[in-house]
């Protein structure tokens, strides 16, 4: 039994009464034309726009029947079901187009990797398994997936997805056949799933190189960091306080080449803390410190930076981050780390409201097509005025 990745709220308690989104017609038309240009047939492009529009405007759970009923007779339920669950259009090409659309429209600051948990009542939805949720405190019957989000100061949007399939699915030929799981999909840890979701797009889609931001506290953080370091792509990774690290020789005298828990390293160096100021109000928002460390393995390579953040009235750090951006100032690192919370907020405020977790079919490709179209609906809502601009700038006193 594996541990379900963290999710801050119970999806069963989602407030569907929040209402629908009235799409900006210019934005929606332009976005759909861009995203669905790879679809060979005009009827597929039309159904793609109908599906996205339905996700934006339908009240409550976004069933295919409900989306078809909102099309004004332009498409029937069976045809729309086939478009999502059984068609042959390439959802990877649509996601790549969405990522480029976002990157051209706003200055992307980071690529944020975030888990998504979808509780299920039955056992037939692809990937569903009984797993312990540390956040819920009990076992859940759920699908687990990973989303990669483009994050700017103004908005965030999911652009790529990877469904985590446990051994109960990858090693069961009957289940694989029923869900049409591709032959090259194999079992992997949730941490490997998260890194693969990012590397898949970062290495193939010719996107701007930006730091990947992710929370690795409940997976094998060292494995994730090693894979990201090997890729040469920048990273800001949240780790747990017990994570063993080797401090630089001048950081903790007496601990030369000796692994020390990350929280202990930073607690011993509280005198290095510097205040973080809100640039608009001048109010101190937190305290931060950065020290050089290495991974506790032979041949670990170049040093990393361990970043800690404290609330002003608490002795223990509230967050610990490992990064290879060793020459980046603490204010920028804090700003990058904030994108993780920004994505959490936008998931609840937009993605869940446009039905990102509402797919009720059983096929592997159907799940991927649905979350792709829901990501497009998230983008349409964001660019249509649904997203409130945020100020994510911070100053750290020297």
C-alpha positions in Angstrom: 0.0 0.0 0.0 1.5 3.3 -1.0 1.0 6.7 0.6 -1.4 9.1 -1.2 0.4 12.3 -2.2 -0.8 15.4 -0.2 -3.9 17.4 -1.2 -5.1 20.2 1.0 -8.8 19.7 0.9 -11.3 16.9 0.6 -12.7 16.9 -2.9 -15.9 15.3 -1.7 -16.6 18.7 0.0 -16.1 20.8 -3.1 -18.6 23.7 -3.3 -20.2 23.2 -6.7 -22.5 26.1 -5.8 -19.7 28.4 -6.7 -21.3 28.7 -10.1 -20.1 28.6 -13.7 -17.7 30.8 -15.5 -18.9 33.1 -18.3 -16.1 32.7 -20.8 -14.6 35.6 -22.7 -15.6 34.7 -26.2 -12.5 36.3 -27.8 -10.2 34.5 -25.5 -12.0 31.2 -25.8 -12.1 31.3 -29.6 -8.4 32.2 -29.9 -7.3 29.7 -27.3 -9.2 26.8 -28.9 -8.0 27.7 -32.4 -4.4 27.6 -31.1 -4.7 24.4 -29.0 -6.7 22.3 -31.5 -4.8 23.2 -34.6 -3.1 19.8 -34.5 -6.5 18.0 -34.7 -6.9 16.8 -38.3 -10.7 17.0 -38.6 -12.9 20.1 -38.2 -15.5 18.1 -36.3 -12.8 17.2 -33.7 -11.8 20.9 -33.3 -15.5 21.8 -32.9 -16.0 19.1 -30.3 -12.9 20.3 -28.4 -14.3 23.8 -28.2 -17.7 22.5 -27.1 -16.2 20.4 -24.4 -14.1 23.3 -23.0 -17.0 25.7 -23.2 -19.2 23.1 -21.3 -16.5 22.7 -18.6 -16.6 26.5 -18.1 -20.4 27.0 -18.1 -21.9 23.8 -16.6 -23.1 23.9 -13.0 -21.9 21.2 -10.7 -20.2 18.0 -11.8 -19.2 18.1 -15.4 -20.6 14.9 -16.9 -20.4 14.3 -20.6 -24.2 14.2 -20.7 -24.4 17.7 -19.2 -21.7 19.1 -21.5 -23.5 17.7 -24.5 -26.9 19.2 -23.3 -25.3 22.7 -23.2 -24.1 22.5 -26.8 -27.5 23.6 -28.2 -27.8 20.5 -30.3 -24.4 20.9 -31.9 -23.2 17.5 -30.6 -24.9 14.5 -28.9 -23.8 12.7 -25.8 -22.5 9.6 -27.6 -20.4 11.6 -30.1 -18.9 13.7 -27.3 -18.1 10.6 -25.3 -16.4 9.0 -28.2 -14.3 12.2 -28.8 -12.9 12.0 -25.2 -12.8 8.3 -24.5 -12.3 6.5 -27.8 -11.0 9.0 -30.4 -7.4 9.0 -31.7 -6.4 12.7 -31.4 -3.1 13.3 -29.7 -3.5 14.9 -26.3 0.3 15.4 -26.0 0.2 17.8 -28.9 -2.6 19.8 -27.4 -0.7 20.1 -24.1 2.4 21.3 -25.8 0.4 23.9 -27.7 -1.1 25.0 -24.3 2.3 25.3 -22.7 3.6 27.5 -25.6 0.4 29.6 -25.5 1.0 30.3 -21.8 4.7 31.0 -22.2 4.1 33.5 -25.0 1.3 35.3 -23.1 2.9 35.7 -19.7 6.4 35.6 -18.3 6.7 32.1 -16.8 8.8 32.2 -13.6 8.7 28.5 -12.7 7.3 25.1 -13.6 5.5 23.8 -10.5 5.0 20.0 -10.0 1.9 19.3 -8.0 0.0 16.1 -7.0 -3.7 15.5 -7.7 -5.8 13.0 -5.7 -9.2 12.0 -7.0 -11.2 9.8 -4.6 -13.4 7.2 -6.3 -16.3 5.0 -5.1 -15.5 2.0 -7.2 -12.4 0.1 -8.4 -12.8 0.3 -12.2 -11.5 3.8 -13.0 -8.0 3.5 -14.4 -5.3 3.7 -11.7 -7.6 3.7 -8.7 -6.1 2.0 -5.7 -6.6 2.0 -1.9 -3.8 4.1 -0.4 -3.2 5.8 2.9 -3.6 9.6 2.9 -1.5 11.4 5.5 -3.6 14.5 5.1 -6.9 12.7 5.5 -5.5 10.4 8.2 -7.1 7.3 6.7 -7.1 5.0 3.7 -8.7 6.4 0.5 -9.8 4.7 -2.7 -8.4 7.1 -5.2 -6.6 7.9 -8.4 -3.2 9.7 -8.1 -1.7 11.9 -10.7 0.8 14.7 -11.1 0.3 18.0 -12.9 3.0 20.3 -14.1 2.0 24.0 -14.0 3.3 27.1 -15.6 3.5 29.8 -13.0 3.8 33.5 -13.5 3.2 36.4 -11.1 -0.2 36.9 -12.7 -1.6 33.4 -13.1 -0.9 29.7 -13.1 -2.1 26.9 -15.4 -1.6 23.2 -15.7 0.1 22.2 -18.9 1.1 18.5 -18.5 -0.2 15.5 -16.6 1.0 12.0 -15.6 -1.2 9.3 -14.1 0.4 7.2 -11.5 -0.3 3.5 -12.0 0.4 1.1 -9.1 1.6 -2.4 -9.7 -2.0 -3.6 -9.2 -2.7 -2.0 -12.6 0.6 -2.4 -14.5 1.0 -6.1 -13.6 -2.6 -7.1 -14.3 -3.0 -7.9 -18.0 -6.8 -7.9 -17.8 -6.9 -4.4 -16.2 -4.4 -3.1 -18.7 -6.5 -4.4 -21.6 -9.8 -3.0 -20.2 -8.3 0.5 -19.7 -6.2 0.3 -22.9 -3.0 1.2 -21.0 -0.1 1.5 -23.5 2.6 -1.2 -23.4 5.4 1.3 -22.5 3.6 2.4 -19.3 5.3 0.6 -16.4 5.1 0.7 -12.6 7.0 3.6 -10.9 7.1 5.3 -7.6 5.1 8.4 -7.1 8.3 10.4 -6.8 9.5 9.1 -10.1 6.1 9.8 -11.6 6.4 13.5 -10.5 9.9 13.9 -11.9 9.0 12.2 -15.2 6.0 14.4 -15.7 8.3 17.4 -15.6 11.2 16.0 -17.6 8.9 14.7 -20.4 7.9 18.3 -21.3 11.1 20.0 -20.3 13.2 17.9 -22.6 10.9 17.7 -25.6 8.8 20.8 -25.9 11.4 23.5 -26.4 10.0 25.7 -23.5 11.7 28.4 -21.6 14.2 27.0 -19.0 12.8 27.9 -15.6 13.3 26.4 -12.2 11.1 23.4 -11.3 9.4 23.9 -7.9 8.0 20.8 -6.1 7.3 19.4 -2.7 9.3 16.2 -2.2 8.7 15.7 1.5 6.5 12.6 1.0 8.6 10.9 -1.7 12.2 9.9 -2.1 13.6 13.5 -2.3 17.2 12.3 -2.9 16.2 10.3 -5.9 14.2 13.2 -7.4 17.1 15.6 -6.8 19.6 13.3 -8.4 17.5 12.9 -11.5 16.9 16.7 -11.8 20.6 17.4 -11.3 21.5 14.9 -14.0 19.1 16.7 -16.4 20.9 20.0 -15.8 17.6 21.8 -15.2 17.3 24.3 -12.3 15.3 23.2 -9.2 13.8 24.4 -5.9 12.7 21.3 -4.0 11.0 21.3 -0.6 12.4 18.7 1.7 11.6 17.5 5.2 13.4 18.4 8.4 14.8 14.9 8.8 16.4 15.0 5.3 20.1 14.1 5.8 22.6 16.5 4.2 26.3 17.2 4.4 26.9 20.8 5.4 29.9 22.6 3.9 33.0 22.3 6.1 32.8 25.8 7.5 29.1 25.6 8.3 29.0 23.2 11.3 32.4 22.7 12.8 32.9 19.1 13.9 30.6 17.7 11.2 33.0 17.5 8.3 31.6 15.1 5.6 29.0 13.9 8.1 25.3 13.8 7.2 23.1 16.0 9.5 19.3 16.4 9.4 18.4 19.6 7.4 16.4 21.0 10.3 19.3 20.6 12.7 21.6 22.4 10.3 19.4 25.4 10.1 18.5 25.5 13.8 22.2 25.7 14.6 22.5 28.6 12.2 19.7 30.9 13.4 22.1 33.8 13.7 22.4 33.8 9.9 18.7 34.7 9.5 17.7 37.8 7.6 14.3 39.5 7.5 12.1 39.2 4.4 10.1 42.4 3.8 6.9 43.0 1.8 8.0 45.6 -0.7 4.7 47.5 -0.6 4.2 47.7 3.2 7.7 47.3 4.5 6.4 44.7 7.0 8.6 41.8 7.8 6.8 38.7 6.5 9.3 36.0 7.6 13.0 35.3 8.2 15.3 33.3 5.9 18.8 31.8 5.7 20.8 30.0 3.1 23.8 27.7 3.6 25.8 25.4 1.3 25.3 21.7 1.5 25.9 18.4 -0.4 23.9 15.3 -0.8 25.1 12.4 1.5 26.4 10.2 -1.2 29.8 9.5 -2.7 30.4 11.6 -5.8 27.4 13.8 -5.1 28.7 16.6 -7.3 28.6 20.3 -6.8 27.1 21.9 -3.8 23.5 22.8 -3.3 22.0 25.6 -1.2 19.7 24.8 1.7 17.1 27.5 2.1 15.1 27.8 5.3 12.2 30.1 6.2 10.9 31.0 9.6 7.9 32.8 10.9 9.1 35.7 13.0 7.6 34.3 16.3 8.7 30.6 15.8 12.0 29.0 16.6 11.8 26.1 14.1 11.8 26.7 10.3 8.4 26.5 8.6 9.9 25.3 5.3 13.2 23.9 4.0 14.2 23.9 0.3 17.1 22.5 -1.6 18.2 24.3 -4.8 21.0 24.3 -7.2 20.6 28.0 -7.8 23.5 28.7 -5.4 24.2 32.2 -6.6 20.5 33.3 -6.5 19.6 35.8 -3.8 17.3 34.5 -1.0 14.5 37.0 -2.0 14.2 35.4 -5.4 14.3 31.9 -3.9 11.5 32.8 -1.5 9.5 34.2 -4.4 10.0 31.0 -6.4 8.8 28.9 -3.5 5.6 30.9 -3.2 4.5 29.6 -6.6 3.7 26.2 -4.9 1.1 27.8 -2.7 -0.2 29.9 -5.7 -0.8 26.7 -7.6 -2.6 25.2 -4.7 -4.9 28.2 -4.6 -5.6 28.2 -8.3 -6.3 24.4 -8.3 -9.1 24.9 -5.8 -10.3 28.2 -7.3 -10.3 27.3 -10.9 -9.2 23.8 -11.9 -11.6 22.0 -9.5 -14.4 24.3 -10.5 -14.0 23.5 -14.2 -14.1 19.8 -13.4 -10.5 18.7 -13.6 -11.3 15.6 -11.4 -14.8 14.9 -12.9 -13.8 12.3 -15.5 -15.9 9.2 -14.8 -14.7 7.0 -17.7 -12.3 4.0 -17.4 -9.8 4.4 -20.2 -6.2 5.6 -19.9 -6.4 7.9 -22.9 -9.9 9.1 -21.9 -8.5 10.3 -18.6 -5.6 12.1 -20.3 -7.9 13.8 -22.9 -10.3 15.0 -20.2 -7.6 16.6 -18.0 -6.0 18.1 -21.1 -9.4 19.8 -22.0 -9.9 20.8 -18.4 -6.5 22.4 -18.4 -7.6 24.4 -21.5 -10.7 25.5 -19.6 -8.5 26.6 -16.7 -6.5 28.7 -19.1 -9.6 30.2 -20.6 -10.9 31.1 -17.2 -7.6 32.6 -16.2 -7.1 34.8 -19.3 -10.8 35.7 -19.2 -10.4 37.7 -16.0 -11.0 35.0 -13.4 -7.5 35.2 -12.0 -6.6 38.0 -9.7 -3.1 39.4 -10.2 -0.8 38.8 -7.3 2.3 40.6 -6.1 5.0 38.0 -5.3 8.0 40.2 -4.8 10.0 40.1 -1.6 13.0 41.8 -0.2 15.6 40.2 2.1 17.6 42.5 4.3 21.4 42.3 3.7 
